[in-house]
């Protein structure tokens, strides 16, 4: 049984909203680590964190940009 387009749309909206809010919440929690009164970190460590986040964000963006491609490409 295939889901109707509307069911798939509703599922996307429901899951994307929940998952986006979870990502935003976890980023805010990560931001707590920037408090110098509680934690000590180097500029290099902070840079590694943001490189990892940026890399994964690029991967996800590409998935959304290429999700509708139907033609063959090399």
N, CA, C and O atoms as a GROMACS GRO file, in nm:
protein
  296
    1UNK      N    1   0.084  -0.118   0.000
    1UNK     CA    2   0.000   0.000   0.000
    1UNK      C    3   0.089   0.125   0.000
    1UNK      O    4   0.178   0.137   0.084
    2UNK      N    5   0.066   0.215  -0.092
    2UNK     CA    6   0.146   0.337  -0.100
    2UNK      C    7   0.073   0.450  -0.030
    2UNK      O    8  -0.050   0.459  -0.033
    3UNK      N    9   0.150   0.534   0.032
    3UNK     CA   10   0.092   0.650   0.100
    3UNK      C   11   0.055   0.754  -0.004
    3UNK      O   12   0.123   0.770  -0.105
    4UNK      N   13  -0.053   0.826   0.022
    4UNK     CA   14  -0.089   0.935  -0.068
    4UNK      C   15   0.010   1.048  -0.054
    4UNK      O   16   0.083   1.056   0.045
    5UNK      N   17   0.013   1.135  -0.152
    5UNK     CA   18   0.104   1.250  -0.147
    5UNK      C   19   0.077   1.333  -0.023
    5UNK      O   20   0.170   1.382   0.041
    6UNK      N   21  -0.049   1.349   0.012
    6UNK     CA   22  -0.084   1.428   0.130
    6UNK      C   23  -0.033   1.361   0.257
    6UNK      O   24   0.018   1.430   0.346
    7UNK      N   25  -0.044   1.229   0.268
    7UNK     CA   26   0.008   1.158   0.384
    7UNK      C   27   0.159   1.175   0.395
    7UNK      O   28   0.213   1.198   0.504
    8UNK      N   29   0.227   1.165   0.282
    8UNK     CA   30   0.372   1.182   0.282
    8UNK      C   31   0.410   1.325   0.318
    8UNK      O   32   0.509   1.347   0.388
    9UNK      N   33   0.333   1.420   0.271
    9UNK     CA   34   0.358   1.562   0.302
    9UNK      C   35   0.339   1.586   0.452
    9UNK      O   36   0.422   1.650   0.516
   10UNK      N   37   0.230   1.534   0.507
   10UNK     CA   38   0.204   1.550   0.651
   10UNK      C   39   0.313   1.484   0.733
   10UNK      O   40   0.357   1.539   0.834
   11UNK      N   41   0.358   1.366   0.691
   11UNK     CA   42   0.465   1.296   0.762
   11UNK      C   43   0.593   1.378   0.758
   11UNK      O   44   0.663   1.389   0.859
   12UNK      N   45   0.624   1.434   0.641
   12UNK     CA   46   0.744   1.518   0.630
   12UNK      C   47   0.734   1.637   0.724
   12UNK      O   48   0.828   1.664   0.799
   13UNK      N   49   0.623   1.707   0.720
   13UNK     CA   50   0.608   1.826   0.804
   13UNK      C   51   0.619   1.791   0.952
   13UNK      O   52   0.685   1.862   1.028
   14UNK      N   53   0.557   1.683   0.992
   14UNK     CA   54   0.560   1.642   1.132
   14UNK      C   55   0.702   1.605   1.175
   14UNK      O   56   0.751   1.652   1.278
   15UNK      N   57   0.767   1.520   1.096
   15UNK     CA   58   0.901   1.474   1.132
   15UNK      C   59   1.006   1.583   1.117
   15UNK      O   60   1.093   1.597   1.202
   16UNK      N   61   0.999   1.660   1.010
   16UNK     CA   62   1.098   1.765   0.988
   16UNK      C   63   1.088   1.871   1.097
   16UNK      O   64   1.191   1.922   1.143
   17UNK      N   65   0.968   1.905   1.139
   17UNK     CA   66   0.951   2.003   1.246
   17UNK      C   67   1.012   1.950   1.375
   17UNK      O   68   1.088   2.021   1.441
   18UNK      N   69   0.978   1.828   1.411
   18UNK     CA   70   1.029   1.769   1.535
   18UNK      C   71   1.181   1.756   1.531
   18UNK      O   72   1.249   1.790   1.628
   19UNK      N   73   1.234   1.707   1.421
   19UNK     CA   74   1.379   1.685   1.412
   19UNK      C   75   1.456   1.817   1.405
   19UNK      O   76   1.565   1.827   1.462
   20UNK      N   77   1.402   1.917   1.336
   20UNK     CA   78   1.468   2.047   1.331
   20UNK      C   79   1.473   2.110   1.469
   20UNK      O   80   1.576   2.164   1.510
   21UNK      N   81   1.363   2.104   1.541
   21UNK     CA   82   1.360   2.159   1.676
   21UNK      C   83   1.458   2.086   1.767
   21UNK      O   84   1.520   2.148   1.854
   22UNK      N   85   1.474   1.956   1.749
   22UNK     CA   86   1.570   1.880   1.830
   22UNK      C   87   1.713   1.922   1.798
   22UNK      O   88   1.795   1.936   1.889
   23UNK      N   89   1.744   1.943   1.670
   23UNK     CA   90   1.878   1.990   1.632
   23UNK      C   91   1.905   2.126   1.694
   23UNK      O   92   2.012   2.149   1.750
   24UNK      N   93   1.808   2.217   1.685
   24UNK     CA   94   1.826   2.351   1.741
   24UNK      C   95   1.845   2.345   1.893
   24UNK      O   96   1.928   2.417   1.949
   25UNK      N   97   1.768   2.259   1.958
   25UNK     CA   98   1.781   2.243   2.103
   25UNK      C   99   1.921   2.193   2.139
   25UNK      O  100   1.983   2.244   2.232
   26UNK      N  101   1.969   2.093   2.066
   26UNK     CA  102   2.101   2.037   2.096
   26UNK      C  103   2.213   2.138   2.068
   26UNK      O  104   2.314   2.138   2.137
   27UNK      N  105   2.195   2.224   1.966
   27UNK     CA  106   2.294   2.329   1.941
   27UNK      C  107   2.298   2.428   2.057
   27UNK      O  108   2.405   2.474   2.096
   28UNK      N  109   2.181   2.461   2.110
   28UNK     CA  110   2.177   2.551   2.226
   28UNK      C  111   2.248   2.488   2.346
   28UNK      O  112   2.320   2.556   2.418
   29UNK      N  113   2.228   2.359   2.366
   29UNK     CA  114   2.295   2.288   2.474
   29UNK      C  115   2.446   2.288   2.452
   29UNK      O  116   2.522   2.310   2.546
   30UNK      N  117   2.488   2.265   2.329
   30UNK     CA  118   2.630   2.272   2.298
   30UNK      C  119   2.686   2.410   2.330
   30UNK      O  120   2.799   2.422   2.377
   31UNK      N  121   2.608   2.513   2.305
   31UNK     CA  122   2.650   2.650   2.334
   31UNK      C  123   2.684   2.672   2.480
   31UNK      O  124   2.762   2.761   2.512
   32UNK      N  125   2.626   2.593   2.568
   32UNK     CA  126   2.658   2.605   2.711
   32UNK      C  127   2.806   2.575   2.738
   32UNK      O  128   2.864   2.624   2.834
   33UNK      N  129   2.867   2.495   2.650
   33UNK     CA  130   3.009   2.461   2.666
   33UNK      C  131   3.099   2.583   2.643
   33UNK      O  132   3.218   2.578   2.675
   34UNK      N  133   3.045   2.689   2.589
   34UNK     CA  134   3.125   2.809   2.562
   34UNK      C  135   3.144   2.895   2.687
   34UNK      O  136   3.217   2.994   2.682
   35UNK      N  137   3.080   2.858   2.797
   35UNK     CA  138   3.091   2.936   2.921
   35UNK      C  139   3.231   2.916   2.981
   35UNK      O  140   3.261   2.808   3.032
   36UNK      N  141   3.316   3.020   2.976
   36UNK     CA  142   3.453   3.005   3.025
   36UNK      C  143   3.463   2.990   3.177
   36UNK      O  144   3.568   2.951   3.228
   37UNK      N  145   3.356   3.021   3.249
   37UNK     CA  146   3.358   3.003   3.394
   37UNK      C  147   3.340   2.856   3.432
   37UNK      O  148   3.375   2.814   3.542
   38UNK      N  149   3.284   2.778   3.340
   38UNK     CA  150   3.259   2.637   3.368
   38UNK      C  151   3.352   2.543   3.292
   38UNK      O  152   3.380   2.433   3.338
   39UNK      N  153   3.400   2.587   3.176
   39UNK     CA  154   3.476   2.497   3.089
   39UNK      C  155   3.599   2.568   3.034
   39UNK      O  156   3.604   2.690   3.023
   40UNK      N  157   3.698   2.488   3.001
   40UNK     CA  158   3.818   2.540   2.937
   40UNK      C  159   3.838   2.466   2.805
   40UNK      O  160   3.834   2.343   2.801
   41UNK      N  161   3.858   2.541   2.700
   41UNK     CA  162   3.876   2.482   2.567
   41UNK      C  163   3.967   2.573   2.486
   41UNK      O  164   3.981   2.692   2.515
   42UNK      N  165   4.027   2.516   2.384
   42UNK     CA  166   4.114   2.594   2.298
   42UNK      C  167   4.035   2.642   2.176
   42UNK      O  168   3.927   2.590   2.144
   43UNK      N  169   4.091   2.739   2.109
   43UNK     CA  170   4.030   2.787   1.985
   43UNK      C  171   4.028   2.675   1.882
   43UNK      O  172   3.934   2.663   1.803
   44UNK      N  173   4.132   2.593   1.882
   44UNK     CA  174   4.138   2.479   1.791
   44UNK      C  175   4.028   2.377   1.815
   44UNK      O  176   3.971   2.323   1.721
   45UNK      N  177   3.998   2.352   1.942
   45UNK     CA  178   3.890   2.257   1.975
   45UNK      C  179   3.755   2.312   1.928
   45UNK      O  180   3.674   2.238   1.872
   46UNK      N  181   3.733   2.441   1.951
   46UNK     CA  182   3.608   2.503   1.906
   46UNK      C  183   3.598   2.496   1.754
   46UNK      O  184   3.491   2.469   1.699
   47UNK      N  185   3.709   2.521   1.686
   47UNK     CA  186   3.711   2.517   1.541
   47UNK      C  187   3.676   2.377   1.490
   47UNK      O  188   3.602   2.364   1.393
   48UNK      N  189   3.728   2.272   1.555
   48UNK     CA  190   3.698   2.134   1.516
   48UNK      C  191   3.549   2.104   1.530
   48UNK      O  192   3.491   2.035   1.446
   49UNK      N  193   3.488   2.154   1.636
   49UNK     CA  194   3.345   2.134   1.658
   49UNK      C  195   3.266   2.192   1.541
   49UNK      O  196   3.179   2.126   1.485
   50UNK      N  197   3.297   2.317   1.506
   50UNK     CA  198   3.221   2.383   1.400
   50UNK      C  199   3.252   2.329   1.262
   50UNK      O  200   3.167   2.335   1.173
   51UNK      N  201   3.372   2.278   1.242
   51UNK     CA  202   3.403   2.212   1.115
   51UNK      C  203   3.318   2.087   1.100
   51UNK      O  204   3.265   2.060   0.992
   52UNK      N  205   3.305   2.010   1.206
   52UNK     CA  206   3.224   1.888   1.202
   52UNK      C  207   3.077   1.921   1.176
   52UNK      O  208   3.011   1.854   1.096
   53UNK      N  209   3.027   2.023   1.242
   53UNK     CA  210   2.887   2.064   1.223
   53UNK      C  211   2.866   2.114   1.081
   53UNK      O  212   2.770   2.076   1.015
   54UNK      N  213   2.957   2.200   1.033
   54UNK     CA  214   2.946   2.253   0.897
   54UNK      C  215   2.950   2.142   0.793
   54UNK      O  216   2.875   2.145   0.696
   55UNK      N  217   3.038   2.045   0.813
   55UNK     CA  218   3.051   1.934   0.718
   55UNK      C  219   2.920   1.856   0.709
   55UNK      O  220   2.872   1.826   0.600
   56UNK      N  221   2.863   1.823   0.823
   56UNK     CA  222   2.739   1.745   0.823
   56UNK      C  223   2.623   1.825   0.767
   56UNK      O  224   2.537   1.770   0.699
   57UNK      N  225   2.620   1.955   0.795
   57UNK     CA  226   2.516   2.041   0.742
   57UNK      C  227   2.522   2.045   0.589
   57UNK      O  228   2.418   2.043   0.523
   58UNK      N  229   2.642   2.051   0.533
   58UNK     CA  230   2.659   2.050   0.387
   58UNK      C  231   2.606   1.921   0.328
   58UNK      O  232   2.542   1.922   0.223
   59UNK      N  233   2.634   1.808   0.395
   59UNK     CA  234   2.586   1.678   0.346
   59UNK      C  235   2.433   1.676   0.341
   59UNK      O  236   2.375   1.630   0.243
   60UNK      N  237   2.370   1.726   0.445
   60UNK     CA  238   2.224   1.726   0.450
   60UNK      C  239   2.166   1.822   0.346
   60UNK      O  240   2.066   1.790   0.281
   61UNK      N  241   2.227   1.939   0.329
   61UNK     CA  242   2.180   2.034   0.227
   61UNK      C  243   2.184   1.971   0.089
   61UNK      O  244   2.091   1.987   0.010
   62UNK      N  245   2.292   1.899   0.058
   62UNK     CA  246   2.305   1.834  -0.072
   62UNK      C  247   2.194   1.731  -0.091
   62UNK      O  248   2.140   1.718  -0.201
   63UNK      N  249   2.162   1.658   0.014
   63UNK     CA  250   2.054   1.559   0.004
   63UNK      C  251   1.922   1.626  -0.034
   63UNK      O  252   1.848   1.572  -0.117
   64UNK      N  253   1.892   1.741   0.025
   64UNK     CA  254   1.769   1.812  -0.008
   64UNK      C  255   1.773   1.870  -0.149
   64UNK      O  256   1.672   1.869  -0.219
   65UNK      N  257   1.888   1.919  -0.191
   65UNK     CA  258   1.900   1.979  -0.324
   65UNK      C  259   1.890   1.874  -0.434
   65UNK      O  260   1.837   1.902  -0.542
   66UNK      N  261   1.941   1.755  -0.409
   66UNK     CA  262   1.944   1.650  -0.512
   66UNK      C  263   1.829   1.552  -0.501
   66UNK      O  264   1.824   1.456  -0.579
   67UNK      N  265   1.738   1.570  -0.410
   67UNK     CA  266   1.634   1.470  -0.386
   67UNK      C  267   1.537   1.456  -0.503
   67UNK      O  268   1.473   1.351  -0.516
   68UNK      N  269   1.523   1.556  -0.587
   68UNK     CA  270   1.429   1.547  -0.697
   68UNK      C  271   1.490   1.512  -0.832
   68UNK      O  272   1.420   1.508  -0.933
   69UNK      N  273   1.621   1.489  -0.835
   69UNK     CA  274   1.690   1.463  -0.962
   69UNK      C  275   1.646   1.329  -1.019
   69UNK      O  276   1.649   1.228  -0.950
   70UNK      N  277   1.606   1.329  -1.146
   70UNK     CA  278   1.565   1.206  -1.211
   70UNK      C  279   1.652   1.174  -1.332
   70UNK      O  280   1.642   1.063  -1.385
   71UNK      N  281   1.735   1.266  -1.376
   71UNK     CA  282   1.818   1.240  -1.494
   71UNK      C  283   1.953   1.181  -1.453
   71UNK      O  284   2.000   1.202  -1.341
   72UNK      N  285   2.011   1.108  -1.544
   72UNK     CA  286   2.142   1.048  -1.520
   72UNK      C  287   2.251   1.151  -1.538
   72UNK      O  288   2.246   1.231  -1.632
   73UNK      N  289   2.351   1.150  -1.449
   73UNK     CA  290   2.467   1.238  -1.459
   73UNK      C  291   2.591   1.162  -1.413
   73UNK      O  292   2.585   1.078  -1.323
   74UNK      N  293   2.701   1.193  -1.475
   74UNK     CA  294   2.829   1.138  -1.431
   74UNK      C  295   2.902   1.237  -1.345
   74UNK      O  296   3.012   1.209  -1.298
   0.00000   0.00000   0.00000
